[in-house]
Amino acid sequence: MATMKSNNAAIAAMQQMLQERCIAEPTFAIKMANPSKSMEGAVNYLCVQIQKSGLCCIDDATVMNILVHYYPKYNIIPSYLTA
């Protein structure tokens, strides 16, 4: 369920960032393999978090931190699914 519009180039860049993280930190790959998580969910989570912050642009490191937070040890249910 996409609630925000994202372009394919941005999504591809985010996927690349996450893949590089998996290579650097193999335990992160286990978190990403969680069947209840998806790239679409990660993008939506990212958009919601940016919207909550009130910022209109963020740097790559912040994007990565938010995406990594979406794939935690414990499940986070994005607010757009509970609203």
C-alpha positions in Angstrom: 0.0 0.0 0.0 1.9 3.0 -1.3 0.9 6.2 0.4 3.6 8.4 -1.0 4.9 8.8 -4.6 8.6 7.8 -5.1 10.5 7.6 -8.3 12.2 4.4 -9.4 15.7 5.9 -9.3 15.3 6.9 -5.7 14.0 3.4 -4.8 16.9 1.8 -6.7 19.4 4.0 -4.8 17.8 3.0 -1.5 18.0 -0.7 -2.4 21.6 -0.3 -3.3 22.4 1.4 0.0 20.6 -1.5 1.9 22.5 -4.1 -0.2 25.8 -2.5 0.6 24.8 -2.5 4.3 24.1 -6.2 4.0 27.5 -6.8 2.6 29.2 -4.8 5.3 27.0 -6.2 8.1 25.8 -9.7 7.3 23.5 -9.8 10.3 21.5 -7.0 8.8 20.7 -9.3 5.9 18.9 -11.5 8.3 16.8 -8.5 9.5 16.0 -7.6 5.9 14.9 -11.2 5.2 11.9 -10.7 7.6 8.9 -11.7 5.5 6.7 -9.0 7.2 9.0 -6.3 5.8 9.3 -5.1 2.2 11.0 -2.4 0.2 7.6 -0.7 -0.4 7.1 -0.7 3.4 10.5 0.7 4.0 9.9 3.5 1.5 6.6 4.3 3.0 8.1 4.2 6.5 10.8 6.6 5.3 8.3 9.0 3.8 6.2 9.0 7.0 9.2 9.7 9.2 10.4 12.6 6.9 6.9 14.0 6.9 6.8 13.9 10.7 10.1 15.6 10.9 8.9 18.6 8.9 12.0 18.6 6.8 11.8 18.9 3.0 15.2 17.3 2.3 17.6 15.0 4.1 21.0 13.6 3.5 22.0 10.0 2.6 23.1 9.2 6.1 19.7 10.1 7.5 17.9 8.1 4.8 20.0 5.1 5.7 19.4 5.5 9.4 15.7 5.6 8.9 15.7 2.6 6.5 17.8 0.6 8.9 15.4 1.5 11.7 12.6 0.0 9.6 14.4 -3.4 9.8 14.9 -3.8 13.6 15.3 -6.8 15.8 11.6 -6.4 16.7 8.8 -5.6 14.4 7.7 -2.0 13.9 4.2 -1.5 12.5 4.3 1.7 10.4 1.8 4.3 11.6 0.1 4.5 8.2 -1.0 0.9 8.7 -2.5 1.6 12.1 -4.3 4.8 11.3 
